[in-house]
Amino acid sequence: MTEQSPTLQHLLPGDMPPPFASYSHGVVVKAGADLVFCSGQLGIRPGQPVPEDAGEQAELCFRNVQSILEAAGMSLTDVVRINSYVTDRAYMQPYMAVRDRLFPKPSPASTLMIVSGFSREEFKVEVEVIAARSRG
């Protein structure tokens, strides 16, 4: 099964298990699209402390991603792939609640990994994305 838009085709093949959560198995970006590759974003904003809560950190990660995309004339609706990292299994659900609220179906392709840590101990979540938007 596939879901389509003018720029994207979300791939959800019927001959394999459905996704474990709210994501697509793959996304085709059609010719003529601009791409933005966002570096990993952490849960921090200028002049603010890093929140303790993993869900709040995820909110800030995606707010930072949104700022990058807006600078390119895009928005979160243009995200085709999300790579996310959390430092503990306990942070998966708070992160996924934020992701699922911000990215309703058809959802981007997504990978979530548990890692041993980031550059500073207080960070629990990091998010990087790829976005695409038709030039026409």
Backbone as CSV, one residue per row, in Angstrom:
resi,resn,N_x,N_y,N_z,CA_x,CA_y,CA_z,C_x,C_y,C_z
1,MET,0.843,-1.186,0.000,0.000,0.000,0.000,0.884,1.244,0.000
2,THR,0.500,2.253,-0.754,1.248,3.508,-0.771,0.290,4.663,-0.603
3,GLU,0.788,5.722,-0.005,0.036,6.966,0.068,0.843,7.993,-0.698
4,GLN,0.152,8.894,-1.428,0.867,9.784,-2.325,0.514,11.245,-2.095
5,SER,1.469,12.105,-2.440,1.269,13.544,-2.510,1.959,13.980,-3.799
6,PRO,1.841,15.246,-4.187,2.512,15.677,-5.419,4.036,15.480,-5.391
7,THR,4.668,15.556,-4.226,6.115,15.443,-4.113,6.560,14.109,-3.532
8,LEU,5.722,13.485,-2.704,6.134,12.314,-1.937,5.233,11.119,-2.191
9,GLN,5.823,9.944,-2.055,5.066,8.700,-2.095,5.472,7.905,-0.855
10,HIS,4.545,7.701,0.079,4.801,6.955,1.312,4.605,5.475,1.037
11,LEU,5.608,4.673,1.365,5.606,3.253,1.044,5.259,2.420,2.277
12,LEU,4.170,1.684,2.165,3.720,0.772,3.208,3.311,-0.537,2.530
13,PRO,4.290,-1.324,2.042,3.978,-2.533,1.285,3.113,-3.514,2.083
14,GLY,2.139,-4.097,1.410,1.229,-5.026,2.064,1.816,-6.395,2.307
15,ASP,2.972,-6.719,1.719,3.556,-8.040,1.890,4.602,-8.089,3.008
16,MET,4.576,-7.099,3.885,5.468,-7.094,5.039,4.698,-6.585,6.244
17,PRO,5.192,-6.812,7.454,4.465,-6.354,8.644,4.292,-4.838,8.629
18,PRO,3.191,-4.336,9.179,3.025,-2.890,9.265,4.060,-2.291,10.216
19,PRO,4.304,-0.992,10.119,5.253,-0.348,11.041,4.846,-0.569,12.502
20,PHE,5.829,-0.641,13.382,5.593,-0.823,14.811,4.973,0.402,15.469
21,ALA,5.145,1.558,14.860,4.622,2.817,15.413,4.201,3.687,14.234
22,SER,4.084,4.975,14.473,3.621,5.902,13.438,4.789,6.353,12.564
23,TYR,5.090,5.566,11.535,6.109,5.907,10.549,5.827,5.125,9.280
24,SER,6.416,5.545,8.175,6.316,4.823,6.910,7.566,3.978,6.736
25,HIS,7.420,2.833,6.069,8.599,2.008,5.799,9.569,2.719,4.859
26,GLY,9.059,3.543,3.971,9.905,4.291,3.047,9.134,5.464,2.479
27,VAL,9.869,6.427,1.933,9.269,7.589,1.293,10.048,7.884,0.022
28,VAL,9.334,7.958,-1.096,9.940,8.342,-2.371,9.818,9.851,-2.502
29,VAL,10.934,10.521,-2.797,10.928,11.953,-3.098,11.004,12.067,-4.609
30,LYS,9.975,12.635,-5.198,9.895,12.713,-6.650,10.838,13.784,-7.205
31,ALA,11.202,13.632,-8.468,12.117,14.568,-9.130,11.588,15.996,-9.032
32,GLY,12.490,16.949,-8.963,12.115,18.353,-8.917,11.896,18.883,-7.510
33,ALA,12.333,18.137,-6.503,12.161,18.582,-5.118,13.464,19.147,-4.570
34,ASP,13.350,20.177,-3.737,14.495,20.665,-2.973,14.610,19.806,-1.720
35,LEU,15.832,19.525,-1.289,16.076,18.730,-0.090,16.796,19.565,0.959
36,VAL,16.443,19.345,2.216,17.153,19.947,3.343,17.568,18.813,4.266
37,PHE,18.856,18.775,4.613,19.404,17.790,5.536,19.747,18.529,6.823
38,CYS,19.004,18.254,7.883,19.243,18.924,9.167,20.223,18.111,10.001
39,SER,21.196,18.778,10.565,22.084,18.149,11.535,21.280,17.769,12.767
40,GLY,21.854,16.878,13.582,21.185,16.485,14.815,20.937,17.681,15.714
41,GLN,19.717,17.767,16.233,19.327,18.871,17.107,19.056,18.340,18.506
42,LEU,19.537,19.073,19.490,19.369,18.708,20.895,18.301,19.578,21.538
43,GLY,17.848,19.188,22.722,16.779,19.888,23.425,17.259,21.102,24.188
44,ILE,17.668,22.121,23.441,18.176,23.340,24.064,17.806,24.527,23.190
45,ARG,17.560,25.663,23.833,17.293,26.919,23.138,18.207,27.981,23.751
46,PRO,18.523,29.033,22.990,19.405,30.080,23.511,18.883,30.671,24.820
47,GLY,19.760,30.764,25.801,19.430,31.406,27.063,18.497,30.619,27.959
48,GLN,18.225,29.361,27.636,17.324,28.541,28.448,18.076,27.327,28.978
49,PRO,17.698,26.858,30.169,18.333,25.628,30.669,17.813,24.412,29.901
50,VAL,18.571,23.342,29.922,18.144,22.086,29.298,17.107,21.455,30.228
51,PRO,15.898,21.188,29.722,14.886,20.579,30.592,15.277,19.159,30.991
52,GLU,14.842,18.733,32.146,15.110,17.380,32.638,14.268,16.351,31.892
53,ASP,13.043,16.704,31.541,12.081,15.787,30.934,12.425,15.474,29.473
54,ALA,12.432,14.187,29.115,12.756,13.770,27.750,11.733,14.282,26.742
55,GLY,10.460,14.319,27.102,9.434,14.848,26.212,9.642,16.331,25.921
56,GLU,10.004,17.093,26.947,10.289,18.518,26.741,11.524,18.692,25.859
57,GLN,12.527,17.845,26.052,13.703,17.912,25.184,13.323,17.597,23.739
58,ALA,12.456,16.607,23.532,12.010,16.269,22.178,11.280,17.452,21.543
59,GLU,10.443,18.123,22.319,9.742,19.324,21.816,10.743,20.356,21.318
60,LEU,11.792,20.592,22.102,12.808,21.571,21.724,13.606,21.107,20.506
61,CYS,13.906,19.810,20.436,14.598,19.283,19.251,13.799,19.605,17.998
62,PHE,12.502,19.310,18.020,11.676,19.545,16.844,11.440,21.040,16.606
63,ARG,11.436,21.847,17.653,11.334,23.301,17.464,12.576,23.814,16.744
64,ASN,13.744,23.282,17.105,14.977,23.669,16.411,14.956,23.221,14.955
65,VAL,14.488,21.992,14.710,14.342,21.499,13.343,13.405,22.417,12.559
66,GLN,12.300,22.786,13.185,11.332,23.667,12.526,11.981,25.001,12.146
67,SER,12.811,25.553,13.000,13.498,26.815,12.694,14.405,26.662,11.469
68,ILE,15.115,25.542,11.398,15.989,25.290,10.247,15.163,25.183,8.974
69,LEU,14.079,24.419,9.042,13.230,24.241,7.860,12.599,25.558,7.420
70,GLU,12.151,26.373,8.358,11.567,27.675,8.014,12.586,28.557,7.310
71,ALA,13.848,28.456,7.705,14.897,29.240,7.036,15.043,28.833,5.574
72,ALA,14.603,27.604,5.236,14.653,27.108,3.858,13.293,27.197,3.170
73,GLY,12.323,27.847,3.822,10.989,27.966,3.237,10.169,26.693,3.350
74,MET,10.495,25.846,4.314,9.785,24.587,4.518,9.180,24.540,5.915
75,SER,8.482,23.428,6.197,7.896,23.216,7.520,8.005,21.743,7.886
76,LEU,7.521,21.389,9.053,7.569,19.999,9.489,6.778,19.086,8.554
77,THR,5.798,19.608,7.841,5.024,18.783,6.905,5.870,18.309,5.730
78,ASP,7.044,18.890,5.534,7.940,18.506,4.446,8.958,17.443,4.858
79,VAL,8.947,17.022,6.110,9.912,16.031,6.598,9.596,14.672,5.988
80,VAL,10.632,14.030,5.410,10.470,12.703,4.810,11.186,11.614,5.615
81,ARG,12.145,11.993,6.445,12.873,11.014,7.247,13.287,11.639,8.568
82,ILE,13.127,10.868,9.640,13.547,11.271,10.984,14.494,10.212,11.521
83,ASN,15.661,10.639,11.980,16.570,9.772,12.742,16.605,10.339,14.150
84,SER,16.257,9.514,15.120,16.202,9.969,16.509,17.015,9.057,17.398
85,TYR,17.528,9.657,18.452,18.385,8.946,19.382,17.955,9.316,20.796
86,VAL,17.806,8.322,21.661,17.516,8.549,23.075,18.547,7.772,23.889
87,THR,18.799,8.224,25.111,19.836,7.598,25.926,19.310,6.523,26.871
88,ASP,17.997,6.249,26.825,17.431,5.220,27.695,16.097,4.774,27.113
89,ARG,15.767,3.497,27.278,14.473,2.986,26.815,13.307,3.768,27.414
90,ALA,13.463,4.246,28.624,12.398,4.997,29.301,12.056,6.293,28.565
91,TYR,12.952,6.780,27.709,12.712,8.039,26.992,12.037,7.819,25.642
92,MET,11.868,6.559,25.235,11.253,6.276,23.939,9.811,6.774,23.886
93,GLN,8.996,6.444,24.889,7.574,6.827,24.874,7.377,8.346,24.893
94,PRO,8.069,9.101,25.758,7.884,10.561,25.711,8.290,11.149,24.360
95,TYR,9.398,10.629,23.795,9.814,11.095,22.478,8.750,10.764,21.430
96,MET,8.284,9.511,21.413,7.325,9.074,20.399,5.995,9.823,20.511
97,ALA,5.594,10.197,21.708,4.358,10.969,21.871,4.470,12.323,21.172
98,VAL,5.625,12.964,21.294,5.861,14.247,20.621,5.909,14.041,19.110
99,ARG,6.701,13.066,18.658,6.820,12.792,17.223,5.456,12.497,16.610
100,ASP,4.678,11.637,17.237,3.396,11.235,16.668,2.403,12.401,16.612
101,ARG,2.472,13.300,17.578,1.594,14.481,17.559,1.997,15.441,16.440
102,LEU,3.295,15.614,16.218,3.783,16.562,15.216,3.723,16.022,13.791
103,PHE,3.698,14.690,13.633,3.747,14.078,12.300,2.598,13.094,12.129
104,PRO,1.390,13.606,11.862,0.262,12.700,11.618,0.462,11.952,10.306
105,LYS,-0.323,10.911,10.115,-0.191,10.081,8.908,-0.580,10.848,7.660
106,PRO,0.061,10.594,6.502,1.143,9.628,6.358,2.421,10.154,7.006
107,SER,3.026,9.333,7.802,4.190,9.723,8.598,5.484,9.547,7.819
108,PRO,6.513,10.316,8.190,7.819,10.143,7.548,8.412,8.768,7.855
109,ALA,9.405,8.377,7.076,10.225,7.227,7.447,10.961,7.617,8.730
110,SER,11.226,6.641,9.597,11.779,6.992,10.900,12.609,5.866,11.477
111,THR,13.698,6.240,12.154,14.520,5.309,12.911,14.720,5.885,14.301
112,LEU,14.583,5.044,15.312,14.790,5.449,16.703,15.804,4.497,17.312
113,MET,16.901,5.053,17.825,17.969,4.233,18.405,18.238,4.651,19.844
114,ILE,18.632,3.671,20.634,19.079,3.940,21.997,20.603,3.997,21.959
115,VAL,21.143,5.105,22.451,22.588,5.332,22.418,23.108,5.527,23.839
116,SER,24.420,5.461,23.997,25.005,5.557,25.332,25.083,6.984,25.856
117,GLY,25.015,7.977,24.988,25.065,9.351,25.466,25.396,10.336,24.374
118,PHE,25.358,11.619,24.746,25.655,12.711,23.827,26.826,13.525,24.389
119,SER,27.108,14.655,23.760,28.268,15.468,24.144,28.177,16.002,25.570
120,ARG,26.956,16.207,26.067,26.755,16.633,27.451,25.756,15.687,28.100
121,GLU,26.017,15.326,29.327,25.246,14.314,30.038,23.763,14.639,30.176
122,GLU,23.388,15.918,30.246,21.986,16.284,30.477,21.088,16.048,29.262
123,PHE,21.672,15.842,28.090,20.864,15.595,26.894,20.387,14.144,26.864
124,LYS,19.094,13.977,26.553,18.476,12.651,26.509,17.961,12.291,25.122
125,VAL,17.748,13.302,24.276,17.142,13.114,22.957,17.908,13.940,21.933
126,GLU,18.114,13.366,20.749,18.650,14.106,19.616,17.858,13.702,18.382
127,VAL,17.578,14.674,17.506,16.760,14.436,16.314,17.422,15.072,15.114
128,GLU,17.506,14.312,14.007,17.937,14.855,12.735,16.888,14.478,11.694
129,VAL,16.700,15.327,10.695,15.674,15.052,9.689,16.187,15.357,8.289
130,ILE,15.478,14.804,7.317,15.608,15.162,5.911,14.231,15.636,5.478
131,ALA,14.174,16.757,4.794,12.902,17.307,4.309,12.986,17.526,2.811
132,ALA,11.837,17.485,2.151,11.766,17.698,0.700,10.519,18.480,0.363
133,ARG,10.644,19.371,-0.603,9.493,20.155,-1.060,9.632,20.371,-2.556
134,SER,8.518,20.264,-3.255,8.488,20.472,-4.703,8.879,21.906,-5.030
135,ARG,9.643,22.093,-6.080,10.030,23.429,-6.525,8.870,24.129,-7.239
136,GLY,7.913,23.382,-7.710,6.828,23.944,-8.521,5.632,24.303,-7.812
